[in-house]
Amino acid sequence: MPSLKDLRNRIAATKATQKITKAMQMVAASKLRRAQAVAEAARPYAASMDRVLGNIAASVAGSESAPRLLRGTGNGNGGVHLLLVCTAERGLCGPFNTAIVRLARERANELMREGKEVKFFCVGRKGYDQLRRLYGSQIIEMVDLRSARTLRFEHARMIAEKVIARFNNFEFDVCTLFYSRFRSVIAQIPTAQQIIPPVFDSKATDALGGAAYEFEPDAEDILHDLLPRNVAVQILRALLENAASFYGAQMSAMDNATRNAGDMIRRQTLQYNRTRQAMITKELIEIISGAEAL
């Protein structure tokens, strides 16, 4: 049975932990507003670029002059797949990182059962730490963004350039981006999106309505410039969605931790009071028994 001093130390330690989790919850809530606003502002641009590229790509579909980023490597069965897994650099955010890694792991196992070769490109330390336990030899690169105080287009462009360079070197045939799409504070949706070669929404390609458009310069020249930028834009969108999802998940996790700490403090305080009352009662019984013995 723990002594009163041990119980007091436990209560003090739990109260200190509760203060930390409460502070982290407030910090996450304040950062969530900005991260959510930035992520929501990036969605229309990324969707519009995807729609424009879908319209242009529809005009050169099946053409041998189409950029290689659009038509792929020519390997019809997509023998080598690159999984670009974007997670957070920090933990204490509930199942946020694990959900993204689980989706990537399920896709990797499905591809390997089909006889495909799978490679991983990790963005974020937490995803890398989880994936290297099972797929250490298949991770070809890891990008650490801990030094980036604010996510910018330069970070996404740097990652896109690394991925495109490997594609141009025939290191993979298909690239799929994994991230968590922000819906609300309590809902973050793990998402997989193929970015090389891009898969456009059928509604976007039908938006021309049968009209014939002329492009200046040629559609192929436009695609040569815009397709690499689109890869960077989709990666930036994933990073911004991840940031908002991370703070939402951390806010919820720290709120639950604060509540659990409060419940634990109440239980520990009750145990402390009962133990103290039992010791006082025991001492009174001993005093009374001694007095009666005299």
C-alpha positions in Angstrom: 0.0 0.0 0.0 1.5 3.4 -1.0 2.3 5.9 1.7 0.7 9.3 2.0 3.9 10.9 0.6 3.8 8.7 -2.5 0.2 9.5 -3.1 0.9 13.3 -2.7 3.7 13.0 -5.2 1.5 11.1 -7.7 -1.2 13.7 -7.4 1.3 16.5 -7.9 2.9 14.8 -11.0 -0.6 14.2 -12.5 -1.5 17.8 -12.0 1.7 18.9 -13.7 0.9 16.6 -16.6 -2.6 18.1 -16.8 -1.2 21.6 -17.0 1.1 20.5 -19.9 -1.7 18.8 -21.9 -4.0 21.8 -21.3 -1.3 24.2 -22.6 -0.7 22.0 -25.6 -4.4 21.8 -26.4 -4.6 25.6 -26.3 -1.5 26.0 -28.5 -2.9 23.5 -31.0 -6.3 25.3 -31.1 -4.6 28.6 -31.8 -2.5 27.1 -34.6 -5.4 25.2 -36.0 -7.3 28.3 -37.1 -4.4 29.5 -39.3 -3.6 26.0 -40.6 -7.2 25.4 -41.5 -7.6 28.7 -43.3 -4.4 28.1 -45.3 -5.5 24.5 -46.2 -9.0 25.6 -47.3 -7.5 28.5 -49.3 -5.2 26.0 -51.2 -8.0 23.7 -52.2 -9.6 25.8 -55.0 -6.3 26.4 -56.6 -5.3 22.8 -56.6 -8.7 21.7 -57.8 -8.7 24.3 -60.6 -5.2 23.3 -61.8 -6.3 19.7 -61.8 -9.4 20.6 -63.8 -7.5 22.8 -66.3 -4.8 20.0 -66.8 -7.6 17.5 -67.2 -9.1 19.5 -70.1 -5.8 20.0 -71.8 -4.7 16.4 -71.3 -8.0 15.2 -72.9 -6.9 17.0 -76.1 -3.6 15.0 -76.4 -4.8 11.7 -75.0 -3.1 8.8 -76.8 -0.6 11.1 -78.6 3.0 10.0 -78.7 4.1 13.7 -78.3 2.4 13.9 -74.9 4.8 14.6 -72.0 6.1 11.5 -70.3 4.7 12.7 -67.0 1.2 12.3 -68.5 1.5 9.1 -70.6 3.8 7.3 -68.1 6.8 5.1 -68.7 5.0 2.8 -71.1 5.0 -0.1 -68.6 1.3 -1.0 -68.9 1.2 -3.1 -65.7 3.0 -0.4 -63.6 5.8 -2.7 -62.4 7.4 -0.3 -59.9 5.3 1.9 -57.5 6.5 4.7 -55.4 4.5 5.5 -52.3 5.0 9.1 -51.3 3.9 9.1 -47.6 3.5 12.4 -45.9 3.1 12.4 -42.1 4.0 14.8 -39.2 7.3 15.5 -37.6 5.9 15.2 -34.1 3.7 12.9 -32.2 1.1 13.4 -29.3 -1.6 13.6 -31.9 -3.6 10.4 -31.4 -3.9 8.1 -34.4 -3.1 10.8 -37.0 0.3 9.4 -38.2 -0.7 5.8 -37.7 -3.8 6.1 -39.9 -1.8 7.5 -42.9 0.9 4.8 -42.5 -1.8 2.1 -42.2 -3.3 3.1 -45.5 0.1 3.2 -47.2 1.0 -0.2 -45.7 -2.3 -1.8 -46.9 -1.6 -0.4 -50.4 2.0 -1.7 -50.4 0.9 -5.2 -49.3 -1.8 -5.3 -52.0 0.7 -4.3 -54.7 3.3 -6.8 -53.5 0.7 -9.6 -53.6 0.1 -8.6 -57.2 3.8 -9.0 -57.9 4.7 -5.3 -58.1 7.8 -3.7 -56.7 7.1 -1.1 -54.0 9.4 1.8 -53.0 8.7 4.4 -50.3 9.5 8.1 -50.2 8.9 9.5 -46.7 8.1 13.1 -45.8 8.0 13.4 -42.1 9.9 11.7 -39.3 7.0 9.8 -37.7 6.0 8.0 -40.9 9.6 7.1 -41.6 10.0 5.7 -38.1 7.0 3.4 -38.5 7.7 2.3 -42.0 11.3 1.4 -41.6 10.4 -1.4 -39.2 8.8 -3.4 -42.0 10.1 -1.8 -45.2 13.5 -0.4 -44.2 15.2 -1.7 -47.4 12.5 -0.2 -49.6 12.7 3.4 -48.3 14.7 5.3 -50.9 14.6 8.8 -49.3 13.3 10.7 -46.3 12.7 14.4 -46.2 12.7 16.1 -42.7 10.7 19.3 -42.5 11.3 20.0 -38.8 13.4 23.1 -39.6 10.5 24.6 -41.6 8.5 26.9 -39.3 6.0 27.7 -42.1 5.2 25.4 -45.0 5.9 27.1 -48.3 5.7 26.2 -52.0 9.5 25.9 -52.0 9.3 22.9 -49.8 6.7 21.2 -52.0 8.7 22.1 -55.1 11.9 20.6 -53.6 10.1 17.3 -52.9 8.5 17.3 -56.4 11.8 17.9 -58.1 13.3 14.9 -56.2 10.3 12.7 -57.2 10.3 13.8 -60.9 14.1 13.3 -61.1 13.7 9.7 -60.0 10.8 9.2 -62.5 13.0 10.6 -65.3 15.7 8.1 -64.3 13.1 5.2 -64.7 13.2 4.3 -61.0 9.4 3.9 -60.8 6.3 3.8 -63.0 3.6 5.1 -60.8 3.7 7.5 -57.8 0.9 7.7 -55.2 0.6 10.4 -52.6 -0.6 9.6 -49.1 -1.8 12.3 -46.7 -4.6 13.1 -44.3 -7.4 15.4 -45.6 -8.8 17.8 -43.0 -12.6 17.6 -42.5 -13.0 18.8 -39.0 -11.3 18.8 -35.6 -12.4 15.3 -34.9 -12.4 13.9 -38.5 -9.2 13.6 -40.6 -9.5 11.3 -43.6 -6.4 9.3 -44.8 -6.3 9.8 -48.6 -4.3 8.2 -51.5 -3.9 10.2 -54.7 -2.0 9.1 -57.8 0.0 12.0 -59.1 2.4 10.4 -61.6 1.0 9.7 -64.1 -1.9 12.0 -63.0 -5.5 10.6 -62.8 -7.9 13.4 -63.6 -11.6 13.5 -62.6 -13.8 12.4 -65.5 -16.0 15.4 -64.8 -13.0 17.7 -65.5 -12.3 16.1 -68.8 -16.0 16.4 -69.9 -16.1 20.1 -68.9 -15.3 21.1 -72.5 -18.8 20.1 -73.5 -17.7 19.0 -77.0 -16.2 22.4 -77.9 -12.9 22.6 -79.7 -10.2 24.8 -78.1 -7.0 26.0 -79.7 -4.0 26.4 -77.4 -1.2 28.9 -77.8 1.4 27.6 -77.4 0.6 24.0 -78.2 -1.0 21.7 -75.7 2.1 19.7 -75.4 4.2 22.7 -74.5 1.7 23.8 -71.9 1.7 20.4 -70.3 5.5 20.3 -70.3 5.4 23.4 -68.1 2.3 22.7 -66.0 2.6 19.0 -65.2 5.7 19.4 -63.0 4.1 22.4 -61.3 0.9 20.3 -60.7 3.0 17.7 -58.9 4.4 20.4 -56.6 0.9 21.9 -56.1 -0.6 18.6 -55.2 2.2 17.9 -52.7 1.8 21.4 -51.2 -1.9 20.8 -50.8 -1.1 17.5 -49.1 1.3 19.2 -46.7 -1.1 21.9 -45.8 -4.0 19.4 -45.3 -1.6 17.4 -43.1 -0.8 20.5 -41.0 -4.4 21.3 -40.4 -5.2 17.6 -39.7 -2.2 17.4 -37.3 -3.3 20.3 -35.1 -6.9 19.1 -35.1 -5.8 15.6 -34.0 -3.5 17.0 -31.4 -6.2 19.3 -30.1 -8.5 16.3 -29.7 -5.8 14.1 -28.2 -4.7 16.7 -25.7 -8.3 17.4 -24.7 -8.8 13.7 -24.0 -5.5 13.6 -22.1 -6.6 16.6 -20.0 -9.9 15.0 -19.1 -8.2 11.6 -18.3 -5.8 13.5 -16.1 -8.7 15.1 -14.2 -10.3 11.7 -13.7 -7.0 10.3 -12.4 -6.5 13.2 -10.0 -10.0 12.6 -8.6 -9.3 8.9 -8.1 -5.9 9.6 -6.6 -7.3 12.2 -4.2 -10.1 9.8 -3.1 -7.5 7.1 -2.5 -5.3 9.6 -0.6 -8.3 10.7 1.6 -9.3 7.1 2.4 -5.7 6.1 3.2 -5.3 9.2 5.5 -8.6 8.5 7.2 -7.7 4.8 7.7 -4.3 5.8 9.3 -6.1 8.4 11.6 -8.7 5.8 12.6 -5.9 3.2 13.3 -4.0 5.7 15.5 -7.2 6.6 17.4 -8.0 2.9 18.0 -4.4 2.4 19.3 -4.7 5.3 21.6 -8.1 4.2 22.9 -6.9 0.6 23.4 -3.9 1.8 25.3 -6.0 4.0 27.5 -8.3 1.2 28.3 -5.4 -1.2 29.1 -4.2 1.2 31.8 
